Amino acid sequence: MKIIIPENLSEATVGQYKKFAKIVEENPDNEEFLAMKMIEVFCNISMKEVQQIPVNDVEDIVATLNKTFESKRKFKQRVMFNGKEYGFIPDLENISMGEYVDMSAYIEGTENLDKLMAVLYRPIKYKSKELYSIEKYDPKPEKDMLMNDFPLDVALEGQGFFLTLSEDLLRNLTDCLPKEQHKETKRHLGRNGGGIKAFTQSLRATFSSLTR
């Protein structure tokens, strides 16, 4: 049986990440089960096939997958996807209210990572050297579904980049607010930004524990 193990997160997808994240959330303490599901999801084979793999090989595969998730990633403003060039929102300071509301709703957790990517990355309609413009934001279920095939390395770095920018923007904003409103704004940031950070750390800890 030939098993293709992704050695770079560009070979994994948002949909796979969402699927495995949900499994981790529902089975946090079942390490043997998570190891098998990790191989099933990211190597695209059936659980029946996973169960036929020798134990030593399972450990090696999981170790390779762990290294894949621990590898360094680089934020990409533009990426080829599905035969088109997609670009990260070039001007976050001038986003529409609809974009802002949806990004704020989708930034927490992983279940909406496809929807977040559909806001942050869109087909480029015009470019000149380093400058470019992207398609107007027009949310549709089929566009969200398409982003489940989006490369995971680009998605995670795009998500992290947006979260960092949001935190910086909010810190600058709260410096200009009255004291009570400052506290409320910080509380709101903690609720929306802390979830994804805590979840990502938990997920990575689980990945690392699988090899042990």
PyMOL commands that place a pseudoatom at each C-alpha (Angstrom):
pseudoatom trace, name=CA, resn=MET, resi=1, chain=A, elem=C, hetatm=0, pos=[0.000, 0.000, 0.000]
pseudoatom trace, name=CA, resn=LYS, resi=2, chain=A, elem=C, hetatm=0, pos=[1.391, 3.363, -1.059]
pseudoatom trace, name=CA, resn=ILE, resi=3, chain=A, elem=C, hetatm=0, pos=[0.899, 6.208, 1.421]
pseudoatom trace, name=CA, resn=ILE, resi=4, chain=A, elem=C, hetatm=0, pos=[1.533, 9.816, 0.424]
pseudoatom trace, name=CA, resn=ILE, resi=5, chain=A, elem=C, hetatm=0, pos=[2.528, 11.858, 3.470]
pseudoatom trace, name=CA, resn=PRO, resi=6, chain=A, elem=C, hetatm=0, pos=[2.367, 15.658, 3.141]
pseudoatom trace, name=CA, resn=GLU, resi=7, chain=A, elem=C, hetatm=0, pos=[5.791, 17.057, 3.989]
pseudoatom trace, name=CA, resn=ASN, resi=8, chain=A, elem=C, hetatm=0, pos=[4.677, 20.647, 3.602]
pseudoatom trace, name=CA, resn=LEU, resi=9, chain=A, elem=C, hetatm=0, pos=[1.450, 22.303, 4.732]
pseudoatom trace, name=CA, resn=SER, resi=10, chain=A, elem=C, hetatm=0, pos=[0.956, 23.512, 1.179]
pseudoatom trace, name=CA, resn=GLU, resi=11, chain=A, elem=C, hetatm=0, pos=[0.066, 19.874, 0.458]
pseudoatom trace, name=CA, resn=ALA, resi=12, chain=A, elem=C, hetatm=0, pos=[-2.667, 19.892, 3.129]
pseudoatom trace, name=CA, resn=THR, resi=13, chain=A, elem=C, hetatm=0, pos=[-5.983, 21.719, 2.864]
pseudoatom trace, name=CA, resn=VAL, resi=14, chain=A, elem=C, hetatm=0, pos=[-8.258, 23.868, 5.000]
pseudoatom trace, name=CA, resn=GLY, resi=15, chain=A, elem=C, hetatm=0, pos=[-10.926, 21.147, 4.810]
pseudoatom trace, name=CA, resn=GLN, resi=16, chain=A, elem=C, hetatm=0, pos=[-8.556, 18.501, 6.198]
pseudoatom trace, name=CA, resn=TYR, resi=17, chain=A, elem=C, hetatm=0, pos=[-7.501, 20.803, 9.018]
pseudoatom trace, name=CA, resn=LYS, resi=18, chain=A, elem=C, hetatm=0, pos=[-11.114, 21.569, 9.939]
pseudoatom trace, name=CA, resn=LYS, resi=19, chain=A, elem=C, hetatm=0, pos=[-12.000, 17.880, 9.902]
pseudoatom trace, name=CA, resn=PHE, resi=20, chain=A, elem=C, hetatm=0, pos=[-9.103, 16.816, 12.104]
pseudoatom trace, name=CA, resn=ALA, resi=21, chain=A, elem=C, hetatm=0, pos=[-9.538, 19.768, 14.473]
pseudoatom trace, name=CA, resn=LYS, resi=22, chain=A, elem=C, hetatm=0, pos=[-13.115, 18.668, 15.115]
pseudoatom trace, name=CA, resn=ILE, resi=23, chain=A, elem=C, hetatm=0, pos=[-11.937, 15.096, 15.799]
pseudoatom trace, name=CA, resn=VAL, resi=24, chain=A, elem=C, hetatm=0, pos=[-9.328, 16.390, 18.269]
pseudoatom trace, name=CA, resn=GLU, resi=25, chain=A, elem=C, hetatm=0, pos=[-11.947, 18.508, 20.010]
pseudoatom trace, name=CA, resn=GLU, resi=26, chain=A, elem=C, hetatm=0, pos=[-14.295, 15.523, 20.388]
pseudoatom trace, name=CA, resn=ASN, resi=27, chain=A, elem=C, hetatm=0, pos=[-11.587, 13.010, 21.396]
pseudoatom trace, name=CA, resn=PRO, resi=28, chain=A, elem=C, hetatm=0, pos=[-8.935, 14.989, 23.315]
pseudoatom trace, name=CA, resn=ASP, resi=29, chain=A, elem=C, hetatm=0, pos=[-7.550, 12.076, 25.350]
pseudoatom trace, name=CA, resn=ASN, resi=30, chain=A, elem=C, hetatm=0, pos=[-7.666, 9.165, 22.916]
pseudoatom trace, name=CA, resn=GLU, resi=31, chain=A, elem=C, hetatm=0, pos=[-4.131, 9.373, 21.511]
pseudoatom trace, name=CA, resn=GLU, resi=32, chain=A, elem=C, hetatm=0, pos=[-4.121, 6.072, 19.615]
pseudoatom trace, name=CA, resn=PHE, resi=33, chain=A, elem=C, hetatm=0, pos=[-7.398, 6.966, 17.901]
pseudoatom trace, name=CA, resn=LEU, resi=34, chain=A, elem=C, hetatm=0, pos=[-6.139, 10.467, 17.078]
pseudoatom trace, name=CA, resn=ALA, resi=35, chain=A, elem=C, hetatm=0, pos=[-2.950, 9.051, 15.590]
pseudoatom trace, name=CA, resn=MET, resi=36, chain=A, elem=C, hetatm=0, pos=[-4.981, 6.846, 13.248]
pseudoatom trace, name=CA, resn=LYS, resi=37, chain=A, elem=C, hetatm=0, pos=[-7.397, 9.654, 12.340]
pseudoatom trace, name=CA, resn=MET, resi=38, chain=A, elem=C, hetatm=0, pos=[-4.489, 11.992, 11.696]
pseudoatom trace, name=CA, resn=ILE, resi=39, chain=A, elem=C, hetatm=0, pos=[-3.108, 9.563, 9.111]
pseudoatom trace, name=CA, resn=GLU, resi=40, chain=A, elem=C, hetatm=0, pos=[-6.560, 8.928, 7.659]
pseudoatom trace, name=CA, resn=VAL, resi=41, chain=A, elem=C, hetatm=0, pos=[-7.304, 12.630, 7.188]
pseudoatom trace, name=CA, resn=PHE, resi=42, chain=A, elem=C, hetatm=0, pos=[-3.970, 14.007, 6.018]
pseudoatom trace, name=CA, resn=CYS, resi=43, chain=A, elem=C, hetatm=0, pos=[-2.818, 10.997, 3.978]
pseudoatom trace, name=CA, resn=ASN, resi=44, chain=A, elem=C, hetatm=0, pos=[-6.241, 10.513, 2.353]
pseudoatom trace, name=CA, resn=ILE, resi=45, chain=A, elem=C, hetatm=0, pos=[-6.638, 6.818, 3.120]
pseudoatom trace, name=CA, resn=SER, resi=46, chain=A, elem=C, hetatm=0, pos=[-9.426, 4.878, 4.820]
pseudoatom trace, name=CA, resn=MET, resi=47, chain=A, elem=C, hetatm=0, pos=[-9.428, 3.922, 8.498]
pseudoatom trace, name=CA, resn=LYS, resi=48, chain=A, elem=C, hetatm=0, pos=[-9.419, 0.275, 7.396]
pseudoatom trace, name=CA, resn=GLU, resi=49, chain=A, elem=C, hetatm=0, pos=[-6.161, 0.897, 5.543]
pseudoatom trace, name=CA, resn=VAL, resi=50, chain=A, elem=C, hetatm=0, pos=[-4.690, 2.754, 8.527]
pseudoatom trace, name=CA, resn=GLN, resi=51, chain=A, elem=C, hetatm=0, pos=[-5.412, -0.225, 10.777]
pseudoatom trace, name=CA, resn=GLN, resi=52, chain=A, elem=C, hetatm=0, pos=[-3.331, -2.434, 8.493]
pseudoatom trace, name=CA, resn=ILE, resi=53, chain=A, elem=C, hetatm=0, pos=[-0.192, -0.287, 8.868]
pseudoatom trace, name=CA, resn=PRO, resi=54, chain=A, elem=C, hetatm=0, pos=[2.513, -1.728, 11.200]
pseudoatom trace, name=CA, resn=VAL, resi=55, chain=A, elem=C, hetatm=0, pos=[2.757, 0.082, 14.541]
pseudoatom trace, name=CA, resn=ASN, resi=56, chain=A, elem=C, hetatm=0, pos=[6.319, 1.273, 13.910]
pseudoatom trace, name=CA, resn=ASP, resi=57, chain=A, elem=C, hetatm=0, pos=[5.284, 2.740, 10.574]
pseudoatom trace, name=CA, resn=VAL, resi=58, chain=A, elem=C, hetatm=0, pos=[2.354, 4.537, 12.207]
pseudoatom trace, name=CA, resn=GLU, resi=59, chain=A, elem=C, hetatm=0, pos=[4.774, 6.191, 14.630]
pseudoatom trace, name=CA, resn=ASP, resi=60, chain=A, elem=C, hetatm=0, pos=[7.037, 7.252, 11.762]
pseudoatom trace, name=CA, resn=ILE, resi=61, chain=A, elem=C, hetatm=0, pos=[4.135, 8.679, 9.755]
pseudoatom trace, name=CA, resn=VAL, resi=62, chain=A, elem=C, hetatm=0, pos=[2.795, 10.641, 12.721]
pseudoatom trace, name=CA, resn=ALA, resi=63, chain=A, elem=C, hetatm=0, pos=[6.298, 11.947, 13.454]
pseudoatom trace, name=CA, resn=THR, resi=64, chain=A, elem=C, hetatm=0, pos=[6.572, 13.152, 9.852]
pseudoatom trace, name=CA, resn=LEU, resi=65, chain=A, elem=C, hetatm=0, pos=[3.169, 14.848, 10.082]
pseudoatom trace, name=CA, resn=ASN, resi=66, chain=A, elem=C, hetatm=0, pos=[4.210, 16.526, 13.333]
pseudoatom trace, name=CA, resn=LYS, resi=67, chain=A, elem=C, hetatm=0, pos=[7.305, 17.928, 11.635]
pseudoatom trace, name=CA, resn=THR, resi=68, chain=A, elem=C, hetatm=0, pos=[5.086, 19.171, 8.822]
pseudoatom trace, name=CA, resn=PHE, resi=69, chain=A, elem=C, hetatm=0, pos=[2.960, 21.167, 11.251]
pseudoatom trace, name=CA, resn=GLU, resi=70, chain=A, elem=C, hetatm=0, pos=[5.998, 22.475, 13.098]
pseudoatom trace, name=CA, resn=SER, resi=71, chain=A, elem=C, hetatm=0, pos=[7.779, 23.636, 9.933]
pseudoatom trace, name=CA, resn=LYS, resi=72, chain=A, elem=C, hetatm=0, pos=[8.253, 27.347, 9.366]
pseudoatom trace, name=CA, resn=ARG, resi=73, chain=A, elem=C, hetatm=0, pos=[5.683, 29.093, 7.214]
pseudoatom trace, name=CA, resn=LYS, resi=74, chain=A, elem=C, hetatm=0, pos=[5.714, 32.384, 5.374]
pseudoatom trace, name=CA, resn=PHE, resi=75, chain=A, elem=C, hetatm=0, pos=[2.846, 34.794, 4.887]
pseudoatom trace, name=CA, resn=LYS, resi=76, chain=A, elem=C, hetatm=0, pos=[1.836, 34.933, 1.216]
pseudoatom trace, name=CA, resn=GLN, resi=77, chain=A, elem=C, hetatm=0, pos=[-0.014, 37.917, -0.184]
pseudoatom trace, name=CA, resn=ARG, resi=78, chain=A, elem=C, hetatm=0, pos=[-0.637, 36.201, -3.491]
pseudoatom trace, name=CA, resn=VAL, resi=79, chain=A, elem=C, hetatm=0, pos=[-1.090, 32.533, -4.295]
pseudoatom trace, name=CA, resn=MET, resi=80, chain=A, elem=C, hetatm=0, pos=[-2.150, 30.418, -7.261]
pseudoatom trace, name=CA, resn=PHE, resi=81, chain=A, elem=C, hetatm=0, pos=[-5.275, 28.439, -6.420]
pseudoatom trace, name=CA, resn=ASN, resi=82, chain=A, elem=C, hetatm=0, pos=[-7.659, 26.495, -8.605]
pseudoatom trace, name=CA, resn=GLY, resi=83, chain=A, elem=C, hetatm=0, pos=[-6.119, 27.911, -11.777]
pseudoatom trace, name=CA, resn=LYS, resi=84, chain=A, elem=C, hetatm=0, pos=[-6.422, 31.548, -10.640]
pseudoatom trace, name=CA, resn=GLU, resi=85, chain=A, elem=C, hetatm=0, pos=[-4.208, 33.963, -8.736]
pseudoatom trace, name=CA, resn=TYR, resi=86, chain=A, elem=C, hetatm=0, pos=[-5.699, 34.956, -5.389]
pseudoatom trace, name=CA, resn=GLY, resi=87, chain=A, elem=C, hetatm=0, pos=[-4.645, 37.943, -3.309]
pseudoatom trace, name=CA, resn=PHE, resi=88, chain=A, elem=C, hetatm=0, pos=[-4.933, 38.887, 0.364]
pseudoatom trace, name=CA, resn=ILE, resi=89, chain=A, elem=C, hetatm=0, pos=[-7.053, 41.996, 0.975]
pseudoatom trace, name=CA, resn=PRO, resi=90, chain=A, elem=C, hetatm=0, pos=[-4.625, 44.742, -0.126]
pseudoatom trace, name=CA, resn=ASP, resi=91, chain=A, elem=C, hetatm=0, pos=[-6.044, 47.505, 2.065]
pseudoatom trace, name=CA, resn=LEU, resi=92, chain=A, elem=C, hetatm=0, pos=[-7.499, 46.385, 5.388]
pseudoatom trace, name=CA, resn=GLU, resi=93, chain=A, elem=C, hetatm=0, pos=[-7.970, 49.990, 6.517]
pseudoatom trace, name=CA, resn=ASN, resi=94, chain=A, elem=C, hetatm=0, pos=[-10.633, 50.526, 3.868]
pseudoatom trace, name=CA, resn=ILE, resi=95, chain=A, elem=C, hetatm=0, pos=[-12.603, 47.290, 4.067]
pseudoatom trace, name=CA, resn=SER, resi=96, chain=A, elem=C, hetatm=0, pos=[-16.383, 47.346, 3.864]
pseudoatom trace, name=CA, resn=MET, resi=97, chain=A, elem=C, hetatm=0, pos=[-18.668, 46.870, 6.849]
pseudoatom trace, name=CA, resn=GLY, resi=98, chain=A, elem=C, hetatm=0, pos=[-19.731, 43.498, 5.477]
pseudoatom trace, name=CA, resn=GLU, resi=99, chain=A, elem=C, hetatm=0, pos=[-16.128, 42.322, 5.252]
pseudoatom trace, name=CA, resn=TYR, resi=100, chain=A, elem=C, hetatm=0, pos=[-15.384, 43.531, 8.775]
pseudoatom trace, name=CA, resn=VAL, resi=101, chain=A, elem=C, hetatm=0, pos=[-18.453, 41.883, 10.330]
pseudoatom trace, name=CA, resn=ASP, resi=102, chain=A, elem=C, hetatm=0, pos=[-17.809, 38.546, 8.636]
pseudoatom trace, name=CA, resn=MET, resi=103, chain=A, elem=C, hetatm=0, pos=[-14.079, 38.494, 9.414]
pseudoatom trace, name=CA, resn=SER, resi=104, chain=A, elem=C, hetatm=0, pos=[-14.799, 39.249, 13.064]
pseudoatom trace, name=CA, resn=ALA, resi=105, chain=A, elem=C, hetatm=0, pos=[-17.321, 36.390, 13.166]
pseudoatom trace, name=CA, resn=TYR, resi=106, chain=A, elem=C, hetatm=0, pos=[-15.054, 33.866, 11.433]
pseudoatom trace, name=CA, resn=ILE, resi=107, chain=A, elem=C, hetatm=0, pos=[-11.697, 34.590, 13.109]
pseudoatom trace, name=CA, resn=GLU, resi=108, chain=A, elem=C, hetatm=0, pos=[-12.441, 32.501, 16.212]
pseudoatom trace, name=CA, resn=GLY, resi=109, chain=A, elem=C, hetatm=0, pos=[-11.957, 28.744, 16.087]
pseudoatom trace, name=CA, resn=THR, resi=110, chain=A, elem=C, hetatm=0, pos=[-11.355, 26.595, 13.020]
pseudoatom trace, name=CA, resn=GLU, resi=111, chain=A, elem=C, hetatm=0, pos=[-14.835, 25.584, 11.877]
pseudoatom trace, name=CA, resn=ASN, resi=112, chain=A, elem=C, hetatm=0, pos=[-15.147, 28.790, 9.820]
pseudoatom trace, name=CA, resn=LEU, resi=113, chain=A, elem=C, hetatm=0, pos=[-11.611, 28.874, 8.422]
pseudoatom trace, name=CA, resn=ASP, resi=114, chain=A, elem=C, hetatm=0, pos=[-12.939, 28.325, 4.893]
pseudoatom trace, name=CA, resn=LYS, resi=115, chain=A, elem=C, hetatm=0, pos=[-15.319, 31.276, 5.265]
pseudoatom trace, name=CA, resn=LEU, resi=116, chain=A, elem=C, hetatm=0, pos=[-12.538, 33.474, 6.654]
pseudoatom trace, name=CA, resn=MET, resi=117, chain=A, elem=C, hetatm=0, pos=[-10.328, 32.625, 3.683]
pseudoatom trace, name=CA, resn=ALA, resi=118, chain=A, elem=C, hetatm=0, pos=[-13.179, 33.497, 1.313]
pseudoatom trace, name=CA, resn=VAL, resi=119, chain=A, elem=C, hetatm=0, pos=[-13.086, 37.015, 2.804]
pseudoatom trace, name=CA, resn=LEU, resi=120, chain=A, elem=C, hetatm=0, pos=[-9.325, 37.448, 3.125]
pseudoatom trace, name=CA, resn=TYR, resi=121, chain=A, elem=C, hetatm=0, pos=[-8.269, 35.908, -0.203]
pseudoatom trace, name=CA, resn=ARG, resi=122, chain=A, elem=C, hetatm=0, pos=[-10.079, 36.587, -3.476]
pseudoatom trace, name=CA, resn=PRO, resi=123, chain=A, elem=C, hetatm=0, pos=[-9.243, 36.321, -7.188]
pseudoatom trace, name=CA, resn=ILE, resi=124, chain=A, elem=C, hetatm=0, pos=[-7.026, 39.152, -8.436]
pseudoatom trace, name=CA, resn=LYS, resi=125, chain=A, elem=C, hetatm=0, pos=[-8.746, 41.179, -11.140]
pseudoatom trace, name=CA, resn=TYR, resi=126, chain=A, elem=C, hetatm=0, pos=[-5.949, 43.686, -11.831]
pseudoatom trace, name=CA, resn=LYS, resi=127, chain=A, elem=C, hetatm=0, pos=[-2.243, 43.887, -10.976]
pseudoatom trace, name=CA, resn=SER, resi=128, chain=A, elem=C, hetatm=0, pos=[0.717, 46.107, -11.773]
pseudoatom trace, name=CA, resn=LYS, resi=129, chain=A, elem=C, hetatm=0, pos=[4.059, 44.951, -10.338]
pseudoatom trace, name=CA, resn=GLU, resi=130, chain=A, elem=C, hetatm=0, pos=[3.482, 44.689, -6.572]
pseudoatom trace, name=CA, resn=LEU, resi=131, chain=A, elem=C, hetatm=0, pos=[0.099, 46.424, -6.639]
pseudoatom trace, name=CA, resn=TYR, resi=132, chain=A, elem=C, hetatm=0, pos=[-3.141, 44.562, -7.250]
pseudoatom trace, name=CA, resn=SER, resi=133, chain=A, elem=C, hetatm=0, pos=[-6.881, 44.687, -6.682]
pseudoatom trace, name=CA, resn=ILE, resi=134, chain=A, elem=C, hetatm=0, pos=[-9.187, 41.779, -5.880]
pseudoatom trace, name=CA, resn=GLU, resi=135, chain=A, elem=C, hetatm=0, pos=[-12.775, 40.906, -6.675]
pseudoatom trace, name=CA, resn=LYS, resi=136, chain=A, elem=C, hetatm=0, pos=[-15.499, 42.697, -4.752]
pseudoatom trace, name=CA, resn=TYR, resi=137, chain=A, elem=C, hetatm=0, pos=[-16.658, 40.814, -1.652]
pseudoatom trace, name=CA, resn=ASP, resi=138, chain=A, elem=C, hetatm=0, pos=[-19.733, 38.812, -2.592]
pseudoatom trace, name=CA, resn=PRO, resi=139, chain=A, elem=C, hetatm=0, pos=[-20.333, 36.062, -0.003]
pseudoatom trace, name=CA, resn=LYS, resi=140, chain=A, elem=C, hetatm=0, pos=[-21.840, 32.863, -1.395]
pseudoatom trace, name=CA, resn=PRO, resi=141, chain=A, elem=C, hetatm=0, pos=[-21.914, 29.295, 0.007]
pseudoatom trace, name=CA, resn=GLU, resi=142, chain=A, elem=C, hetatm=0, pos=[-20.208, 27.884, -3.087]
pseudoatom trace, name=CA, resn=LYS, resi=143, chain=A, elem=C, hetatm=0, pos=[-17.264, 30.264, -2.597]
pseudoatom trace, name=CA, resn=ASP, resi=144, chain=A, elem=C, hetatm=0, pos=[-16.885, 29.131, 1.020]
pseudoatom trace, name=CA, resn=MET, resi=145, chain=A, elem=C, hetatm=0, pos=[-16.975, 25.485, -0.066]
pseudoatom trace, name=CA, resn=LEU, resi=146, chain=A, elem=C, hetatm=0, pos=[-14.275, 26.134, -2.635]
pseudoatom trace, name=CA, resn=MET, resi=147, chain=A, elem=C, hetatm=0, pos=[-11.931, 27.417, 0.080]
pseudoatom trace, name=CA, resn=ASN, resi=148, chain=A, elem=C, hetatm=0, pos=[-11.964, 24.036, 1.808]
pseudoatom trace, name=CA, resn=ASP, resi=149, chain=A, elem=C, hetatm=0, pos=[-9.388, 23.075, -0.846]
pseudoatom trace, name=CA, resn=PHE, resi=150, chain=A, elem=C, hetatm=0, pos=[-7.279, 26.165, -0.109]
pseudoatom trace, name=CA, resn=PRO, resi=151, chain=A, elem=C, hetatm=0, pos=[-3.631, 25.363, 0.864]
pseudoatom trace, name=CA, resn=LEU, resi=152, chain=A, elem=C, hetatm=0, pos=[-3.331, 25.118, 4.625]
pseudoatom trace, name=CA, resn=ASP, resi=153, chain=A, elem=C, hetatm=0, pos=[0.007, 26.933, 4.949]
pseudoatom trace, name=CA, resn=VAL, resi=154, chain=A, elem=C, hetatm=0, pos=[-1.412, 30.043, 3.269]
pseudoatom trace, name=CA, resn=ALA, resi=155, chain=A, elem=C, hetatm=0, pos=[-4.614, 29.846, 5.324]
pseudoatom trace, name=CA, resn=LEU, resi=156, chain=A, elem=C, hetatm=0, pos=[-2.919, 29.591, 8.731]
pseudoatom trace, name=CA, resn=GLU, resi=157, chain=A, elem=C, hetatm=0, pos=[-0.464, 32.394, 7.998]
pseudoatom trace, name=CA, resn=GLY, resi=158, chain=A, elem=C, hetatm=0, pos=[-3.224, 34.558, 6.540]
pseudoatom trace, name=CA, resn=GLN, resi=159, chain=A, elem=C, hetatm=0, pos=[-5.339, 33.974, 9.631]
pseudoatom trace, name=CA, resn=GLY, resi=160, chain=A, elem=C, hetatm=0, pos=[-2.418, 34.749, 11.931]
pseudoatom trace, name=CA, resn=PHE, resi=161, chain=A, elem=C, hetatm=0, pos=[-1.505, 37.871, 9.964]
pseudoatom trace, name=CA, resn=PHE, resi=162, chain=A, elem=C, hetatm=0, pos=[-5.055, 39.192, 10.159]
pseudoatom trace, name=CA, resn=LEU, resi=163, chain=A, elem=C, hetatm=0, pos=[-5.275, 38.427, 13.885]
pseudoatom trace, name=CA, resn=THR, resi=164, chain=A, elem=C, hetatm=0, pos=[-1.992, 40.251, 14.559]
pseudoatom trace, name=CA, resn=LEU, resi=165, chain=A, elem=C, hetatm=0, pos=[-3.132, 43.273, 12.578]
pseudoatom trace, name=CA, resn=SER, resi=166, chain=A, elem=C, hetatm=0, pos=[-6.447, 43.247, 14.452]
pseudoatom trace, name=CA, resn=GLU, resi=167, chain=A, elem=C, hetatm=0, pos=[-4.665, 43.225, 17.806]
pseudoatom trace, name=CA, resn=ASP, resi=168, chain=A, elem=C, hetatm=0, pos=[-2.362, 46.082, 16.774]
pseudoatom trace, name=CA, resn=LEU, resi=169, chain=A, elem=C, hetatm=0, pos=[-5.290, 48.106, 15.460]
pseudoatom trace, name=CA, resn=LEU, resi=170, chain=A, elem=C, hetatm=0, pos=[-7.305, 47.511, 18.613]
pseudoatom trace, name=CA, resn=ARG, resi=171, chain=A, elem=C, hetatm=0, pos=[-4.388, 48.468, 20.872]
pseudoatom trace, name=CA, resn=ASN, resi=172, chain=A, elem=C, hetatm=0, pos=[-4.007, 51.747, 19.001]
pseudoatom trace, name=CA, resn=LEU, resi=173, chain=A, elem=C, hetatm=0, pos=[-7.747, 52.320, 19.159]
pseudoatom trace, name=CA, resn=THR, resi=174, chain=A, elem=C, hetatm=0, pos=[-8.082, 51.648, 22.888]
pseudoatom trace, name=CA, resn=ASP, resi=175, chain=A, elem=C, hetatm=0, pos=[-5.353, 54.191, 23.659]
pseudoatom trace, name=CA, resn=CYS, resi=176, chain=A, elem=C, hetatm=0, pos=[-7.771, 56.857, 22.444]
pseudoatom trace, name=CA, resn=LEU, resi=177, chain=A, elem=C, hetatm=0, pos=[-10.835, 55.565, 24.322]
pseudoatom trace, name=CA, resn=PRO, resi=178, chain=A, elem=C, hetatm=0, pos=[-12.200, 56.444, 27.792]
pseudoatom trace, name=CA, resn=LYS, resi=179, chain=A, elem=C, hetatm=0, pos=[-11.033, 54.080, 30.554]
pseudoatom trace, name=CA, resn=GLU, resi=180, chain=A, elem=C, hetatm=0, pos=[-14.273, 52.051, 30.855]
pseudoatom trace, name=CA, resn=GLN, resi=181, chain=A, elem=C, hetatm=0, pos=[-14.643, 51.651, 27.115]
pseudoatom trace, name=CA, resn=HIS, resi=182, chain=A, elem=C, hetatm=0, pos=[-10.976, 50.634, 26.944]
pseudoatom trace, name=CA, resn=LYS, resi=183, chain=A, elem=C, hetatm=0, pos=[-11.679, 47.717, 29.307]
pseudoatom trace, name=CA, resn=GLU, resi=184, chain=A, elem=C, hetatm=0, pos=[-14.722, 46.610, 27.323]
pseudoatom trace, name=CA, resn=THR, resi=185, chain=A, elem=C, hetatm=0, pos=[-12.809, 46.679, 24.057]
pseudoatom trace, name=CA, resn=LYS, resi=186, chain=A, elem=C, hetatm=0, pos=[-9.949, 44.621, 25.518]
pseudoatom trace, name=CA, resn=ARG, resi=187, chain=A, elem=C, hetatm=0, pos=[-12.473, 42.119, 26.869]
pseudoatom trace, name=CA, resn=HIS, resi=188, chain=A, elem=C, hetatm=0, pos=[-13.995, 41.816, 23.403]
pseudoatom trace, name=CA, resn=LEU, resi=189, chain=A, elem=C, hetatm=0, pos=[-10.564, 41.204, 21.876]
pseudoatom trace, name=CA, resn=GLY, resi=190, chain=A, elem=C, hetatm=0, pos=[-9.813, 38.507, 24.402]
pseudoatom trace, name=CA, resn=ARG, resi=191, chain=A, elem=C, hetatm=0, pos=[-13.066, 36.738, 23.576]
pseudoatom trace, name=CA, resn=ASN, resi=192, chain=A, elem=C, hetatm=0, pos=[-12.522, 36.821, 19.830]
pseudoatom trace, name=CA, resn=GLY, resi=193, chain=A, elem=C, hetatm=0, pos=[-8.746, 36.531, 19.526]
pseudoatom trace, name=CA, resn=GLY, resi=194, chain=A, elem=C, hetatm=0, pos=[-7.910, 34.299, 22.481]
pseudoatom trace, name=CA, resn=GLY, resi=195, chain=A, elem=C, hetatm=0, pos=[-10.000, 31.394, 21.273]
pseudoatom trace, name=CA, resn=ILE, resi=196, chain=A, elem=C, hetatm=0, pos=[-8.043, 30.724, 18.126]
pseudoatom trace, name=CA, resn=LYS, resi=197, chain=A, elem=C, hetatm=0, pos=[-4.693, 31.094, 19.896]
pseudoatom trace, name=CA, resn=ALA, resi=198, chain=A, elem=C, hetatm=0, pos=[-5.643, 28.712, 22.687]
pseudoatom trace, name=CA, resn=PHE, resi=199, chain=A, elem=C, hetatm=0, pos=[-7.139, 26.218, 20.281]
pseudoatom trace, name=CA, resn=THR, resi=200, chain=A, elem=C, hetatm=0, pos=[-4.115, 26.277, 17.975]
pseudoatom trace, name=CA, resn=GLN, resi=201, chain=A, elem=C, hetatm=0, pos=[-1.751, 25.748, 20.907]
pseudoatom trace, name=CA, resn=SER, resi=202, chain=A, elem=C, hetatm=0, pos=[-3.890, 22.879, 22.170]
pseudoatom trace, name=CA, resn=LEU, resi=203, chain=A, elem=C, hetatm=0, pos=[-4.021, 21.298, 18.727]
pseudoatom trace, name=CA, resn=ARG, resi=204, chain=A, elem=C, hetatm=0, pos=[-0.268, 21.535, 18.264]
pseudoatom trace, name=CA, resn=ALA, resi=205, chain=A, elem=C, hetatm=0, pos=[0.291, 20.072, 21.725]
pseudoatom trace, name=CA, resn=THR, resi=206, chain=A, elem=C, hetatm=0, pos=[-1.917, 17.158, 20.767]
pseudoatom trace, name=CA, resn=PHE, resi=207, chain=A, elem=C, hetatm=0, pos=[0.033, 16.655, 17.523]
pseudoatom trace, name=CA, resn=SER, resi=208, chain=A, elem=C, hetatm=0, pos=[3.284, 16.536, 19.502]
pseudoatom trace, name=CA, resn=SER, resi=209, chain=A, elem=C, hetatm=0, pos=[1.889, 14.129, 22.083]
pseudoatom trace, name=CA, resn=LEU, resi=210, chain=A, elem=C, hetatm=0, pos=[0.966, 11.641, 19.369]
pseudoatom trace, name=CA, resn=THR, resi=211, chain=A, elem=C, hetatm=0, pos=[4.618, 10.781, 18.701]
pseudoatom trace, name=CA, resn=ARG, resi=212, chain=A, elem=C, hetatm=0, pos=[5.192, 10.109, 22.383]
for i in range(1, 212): cmd.bond("trace and resi %d" % i, "trace and resi %d" % (i + 1))
show_as sticks, trace
zoom trace
